[in-house]
């Protein structure tokens, strides 16, 4: 399911316009992204939590040449599903 399909489904379920829902969903995703960019965790009750995880600099191998290379330190986003979401999936 992609963003436009989510918007269409919620619009059908709520009777709201797809334009308004698309704007609201976009604002919500931007707020989550902005919080994570600032290093803040985001928790949505009943759904899950997003956290920023830091990866240290490490050594790796170039698969085509076999040469050792340094992989720079980076940040990534982790997601942990809430119990309610896990139960719904199972």
mmCIF file of the C-alpha atoms, coordinates in Angstrom:
data_MODEL
# 
_entry.id   MODEL 
# 
loop_
_atom_site.group_PDB 
_atom_site.id 
_atom_site.type_symbol 
_atom_site.label_atom_id 
_atom_site.label_alt_id 
_atom_site.label_comp_id 
_atom_site.label_asym_id 
_atom_site.label_entity_id 
_atom_site.label_seq_id 
_atom_site.pdbx_PDB_ins_code 
_atom_site.Cartn_x 
_atom_site.Cartn_y 
_atom_site.Cartn_z 
_atom_site.occupancy 
_atom_site.B_iso_or_equiv 
_atom_site.pdbx_formal_charge 
_atom_site.auth_seq_id 
_atom_site.auth_comp_id 
_atom_site.auth_asym_id 
_atom_site.auth_atom_id 
_atom_site.pdbx_PDB_model_num 
ATOM 1  C CA . UNK A 1 1  ? 0.000   0.000   0.000  1.00 0.00 ? 1  UNK A CA 1 
ATOM 2  C CA . UNK A 1 2  ? 1.455   3.380   -0.949 1.00 0.00 ? 2  UNK A CA 1 
ATOM 3  C CA . UNK A 1 3  ? 0.674   6.918   0.240  1.00 0.00 ? 3  UNK A CA 1 
ATOM 4  C CA . UNK A 1 4  ? -2.078  7.608   -2.319 1.00 0.00 ? 4  UNK A CA 1 
ATOM 5  C CA . UNK A 1 5  ? -3.776  4.294   -1.485 1.00 0.00 ? 5  UNK A CA 1 
ATOM 6  C CA . UNK A 1 6  ? -3.669  5.135   2.229  1.00 0.00 ? 6  UNK A CA 1 
ATOM 7  C CA . UNK A 1 7  ? -5.173  8.567   1.545  1.00 0.00 ? 7  UNK A CA 1 
ATOM 8  C CA . UNK A 1 8  ? -7.936  7.034   -0.613 1.00 0.00 ? 8  UNK A CA 1 
ATOM 9  C CA . UNK A 1 9  ? -8.756  4.405   2.041  1.00 0.00 ? 9  UNK A CA 1 
ATOM 10 C CA . UNK A 1 10 ? -8.929  6.923   4.893  1.00 0.00 ? 10 UNK A CA 1 
ATOM 11 C CA . UNK A 1 11 ? -10.993 9.308   2.743  1.00 0.00 ? 11 UNK A CA 1 
ATOM 12 C CA . UNK A 1 12 ? -13.490 6.533   2.039  1.00 0.00 ? 12 UNK A CA 1 
ATOM 13 C CA . UNK A 1 13 ? -13.646 5.521   5.713  1.00 0.00 ? 13 UNK A CA 1 
ATOM 14 C CA . UNK A 1 14 ? -14.019 9.070   7.061  1.00 0.00 ? 14 UNK A CA 1 
ATOM 15 C CA . UNK A 1 15 ? -15.808 10.952  4.287  1.00 0.00 ? 15 UNK A CA 1 
ATOM 16 C CA . UNK A 1 16 ? -13.067 13.599  4.259  1.00 0.00 ? 16 UNK A CA 1 
ATOM 17 C CA . UNK A 1 17 ? -11.578 14.923  1.047  1.00 0.00 ? 17 UNK A CA 1 
ATOM 18 C CA . UNK A 1 18 ? -8.487  13.239  -0.348 1.00 0.00 ? 18 UNK A CA 1 
ATOM 19 C CA . UNK A 1 19 ? -6.818  16.630  -0.793 1.00 0.00 ? 19 UNK A CA 1 
ATOM 20 C CA . UNK A 1 20 ? -7.171  17.500  2.897  1.00 0.00 ? 20 UNK A CA 1 
ATOM 21 C CA . UNK A 1 21 ? -6.020  14.056  3.981  1.00 0.00 ? 21 UNK A CA 1 
ATOM 22 C CA . UNK A 1 22 ? -3.034  14.122  1.641  1.00 0.00 ? 22 UNK A CA 1 
ATOM 23 C CA . UNK A 1 23 ? -1.982  17.469  3.104  1.00 0.00 ? 23 UNK A CA 1 
ATOM 24 C CA . UNK A 1 24 ? -2.469  16.230  6.690  1.00 0.00 ? 24 UNK A CA 1 
ATOM 25 C CA . UNK A 1 25 ? -0.509  13.036  6.054  1.00 0.00 ? 25 UNK A CA 1 
ATOM 26 C CA . UNK A 1 26 ? 2.283   15.014  4.417  1.00 0.00 ? 26 UNK A CA 1 
ATOM 27 C CA . UNK A 1 27 ? 2.465   17.376  7.414  1.00 0.00 ? 27 UNK A CA 1 
ATOM 28 C CA . UNK A 1 28 ? 2.481   14.423  9.825  1.00 0.00 ? 28 UNK A CA 1 
ATOM 29 C CA . UNK A 1 29 ? 5.319   12.691  7.978  1.00 0.00 ? 29 UNK A CA 1 
ATOM 30 C CA . UNK A 1 30 ? 7.288   15.955  7.837  1.00 0.00 ? 30 UNK A CA 1 
ATOM 31 C CA . UNK A 1 31 ? 6.841   16.440  11.598 1.00 0.00 ? 31 UNK A CA 1 
ATOM 32 C CA . UNK A 1 32 ? 8.145   12.905  12.213 1.00 0.00 ? 32 UNK A CA 1 
ATOM 33 C CA . UNK A 1 33 ? 11.105  13.480  9.863  1.00 0.00 ? 33 UNK A CA 1 
ATOM 34 C CA . UNK A 1 34 ? 11.955  16.826  11.461 1.00 0.00 ? 34 UNK A CA 1 
ATOM 35 C CA . UNK A 1 35 ? 11.882  15.333  14.972 1.00 0.00 ? 35 UNK A CA 1 
ATOM 36 C CA . UNK A 1 36 ? 14.135  12.461  13.934 1.00 0.00 ? 36 UNK A CA 1 
ATOM 37 C CA . UNK A 1 37 ? 16.509  14.896  12.203 1.00 0.00 ? 37 UNK A CA 1 
ATOM 38 C CA . UNK A 1 38 ? 16.850  16.727  15.539 1.00 0.00 ? 38 UNK A CA 1 
ATOM 39 C CA . UNK A 1 39 ? 17.699  13.398  17.216 1.00 0.00 ? 39 UNK A CA 1 
ATOM 40 C CA . UNK A 1 40 ? 14.371  13.099  19.022 1.00 0.00 ? 40 UNK A CA 1 
ATOM 41 C CA . UNK A 1 41 ? 12.472  9.826   19.317 1.00 0.00 ? 41 UNK A CA 1 
ATOM 42 C CA . UNK A 1 42 ? 8.896   9.647   18.021 1.00 0.00 ? 42 UNK A CA 1 
ATOM 43 C CA . UNK A 1 43 ? 6.328   7.367   19.678 1.00 0.00 ? 43 UNK A CA 1 
ATOM 44 C CA . UNK A 1 44 ? 2.839   6.737   18.321 1.00 0.00 ? 44 UNK A CA 1 
ATOM 45 C CA . UNK A 1 45 ? 0.717   4.887   20.885 1.00 0.00 ? 45 UNK A CA 1 
ATOM 46 C CA . UNK A 1 46 ? -0.630  1.594   19.569 1.00 0.00 ? 46 UNK A CA 1 
ATOM 47 C CA . UNK A 1 47 ? 1.575   1.759   16.465 1.00 0.00 ? 47 UNK A CA 1 
ATOM 48 C CA . UNK A 1 48 ? 5.240   1.942   17.442 1.00 0.00 ? 48 UNK A CA 1 
ATOM 49 C CA . UNK A 1 49 ? 8.245   4.133   17.994 1.00 0.00 ? 49 UNK A CA 1 
ATOM 50 C CA . UNK A 1 50 ? 10.926  5.553   15.726 1.00 0.00 ? 50 UNK A CA 1 
ATOM 51 C CA . UNK A 1 51 ? 14.431  6.101   17.074 1.00 0.00 ? 51 UNK A CA 1 
ATOM 52 C CA . UNK A 1 52 ? 17.644  7.479   15.642 1.00 0.00 ? 52 UNK A CA 1 
ATOM 53 C CA . UNK A 1 53 ? 20.442  4.914   15.768 1.00 0.00 ? 53 UNK A CA 1 
ATOM 54 C CA . UNK A 1 54 ? 24.086  5.800   15.356 1.00 0.00 ? 54 UNK A CA 1 
ATOM 55 C CA . UNK A 1 55 ? 26.460  3.528   13.461 1.00 0.00 ? 55 UNK A CA 1 
ATOM 56 C CA . UNK A 1 56 ? 30.165  3.793   14.215 1.00 0.00 ? 56 UNK A CA 1 
ATOM 57 C CA . UNK A 1 57 ? 32.819  3.995   11.531 1.00 0.00 ? 57 UNK A CA 1 
ATOM 58 C CA . UNK A 1 58 ? 33.830  0.474   10.514 1.00 0.00 ? 58 UNK A CA 1 
ATOM 59 C CA . UNK A 1 59 ? 35.871  -1.521  8.056  1.00 0.00 ? 59 UNK A CA 1 
ATOM 60 C CA . UNK A 1 60 ? 34.199  -3.279  5.142  1.00 0.00 ? 60 UNK A CA 1 
ATOM 61 C CA . UNK A 1 61 ? 35.094  -4.903  1.829  1.00 0.00 ? 61 UNK A CA 1 
ATOM 62 C CA . UNK A 1 62 ? 34.329  -3.809  -1.679 1.00 0.00 ? 62 UNK A CA 1 
ATOM 63 C CA . UNK A 1 63 ? 32.552  -6.912  -3.040 1.00 0.00 ? 63 UNK A CA 1 
ATOM 64 C CA . UNK A 1 64 ? 33.800  -6.458  -6.598 1.00 0.00 ? 64 UNK A CA 1 
ATOM 65 C CA . UNK A 1 65 ? 37.497  -5.870  -5.821 1.00 0.00 ? 65 UNK A CA 1 
ATOM 66 C CA . UNK A 1 66 ? 37.866  -7.401  -2.361 1.00 0.00 ? 66 UNK A CA 1 
ATOM 67 C CA . UNK A 1 67 ? 39.709  -4.297  -1.143 1.00 0.00 ? 67 UNK A CA 1 
ATOM 68 C CA . UNK A 1 68 ? 39.279  -3.178  2.453  1.00 0.00 ? 68 UNK A CA 1 
ATOM 69 C CA . UNK A 1 69 ? 37.530  0.168   2.798  1.00 0.00 ? 69 UNK A CA 1 
ATOM 70 C CA . UNK A 1 70 ? 36.363  2.421   5.596  1.00 0.00 ? 70 UNK A CA 1 
ATOM 71 C CA . UNK A 1 71 ? 32.617  2.870   5.945  1.00 0.00 ? 71 UNK A CA 1 
ATOM 72 C CA . UNK A 1 72 ? 31.879  6.273   7.480  1.00 0.00 ? 72 UNK A CA 1 
ATOM 73 C CA . UNK A 1 73 ? 29.863  6.717   10.666 1.00 0.00 ? 73 UNK A CA 1 
ATOM 74 C CA . UNK A 1 74 ? 26.198  7.371   9.968  1.00 0.00 ? 74 UNK A CA 1 
ATOM 75 C CA . UNK A 1 75 ? 22.777  7.604   11.499 1.00 0.00 ? 75 UNK A CA 1 
ATOM 76 C CA . UNK A 1 76 ? 19.791  5.446   10.641 1.00 0.00 ? 76 UNK A CA 1 
ATOM 77 C CA . UNK A 1 77 ? 16.167  5.236   11.717 1.00 0.00 ? 77 UNK A CA 1 
ATOM 78 C CA . UNK A 1 78 ? 14.966  2.266   13.712 1.00 0.00 ? 78 UNK A CA 1 
ATOM 79 C CA . UNK A 1 79 ? 11.360  1.239   14.204 1.00 0.00 ? 79 UNK A CA 1 
ATOM 80 C CA . UNK A 1 80 ? 9.944   -0.876  17.010 1.00 0.00 ? 80 UNK A CA 1 
ATOM 81 C CA . UNK A 1 81 ? 6.354   -2.006  16.602 1.00 0.00 ? 81 UNK A CA 1 
ATOM 82 C CA . UNK A 1 82 ? 3.958   -1.571  19.527 1.00 0.00 ? 82 UNK A CA 1 
ATOM 83 C CA . UNK A 1 83 ? 2.284   -4.618  21.057 1.00 0.00 ? 83 UNK A CA 1 
ATOM 84 C CA . UNK A 1 84 ? -1.066  -3.653  19.513 1.00 0.00 ? 84 UNK A CA 1 
ATOM 85 C CA . UNK A 1 85 ? 0.470   -3.585  16.020 1.00 0.00 ? 85 UNK A CA 1 
ATOM 86 C CA . UNK A 1 86 ? 2.252   -6.898  16.583 1.00 0.00 ? 86 UNK A CA 1 
ATOM 87 C CA . UNK A 1 87 ? -1.011  -8.459  17.769 1.00 0.00 ? 87 UNK A CA 1 
ATOM 88 C CA . UNK A 1 88 ? -2.903  -7.095  14.749 1.00 0.00 ? 88 UNK A CA 1 
ATOM 89 C CA . UNK A 1 89 ? -0.352  -8.585  12.366 1.00 0.00 ? 89 UNK A CA 1 
ATOM 90 C CA . UNK A 1 90 ? -0.340  -11.945 14.092 1.00 0.00 ? 90 UNK A CA 1 
# 
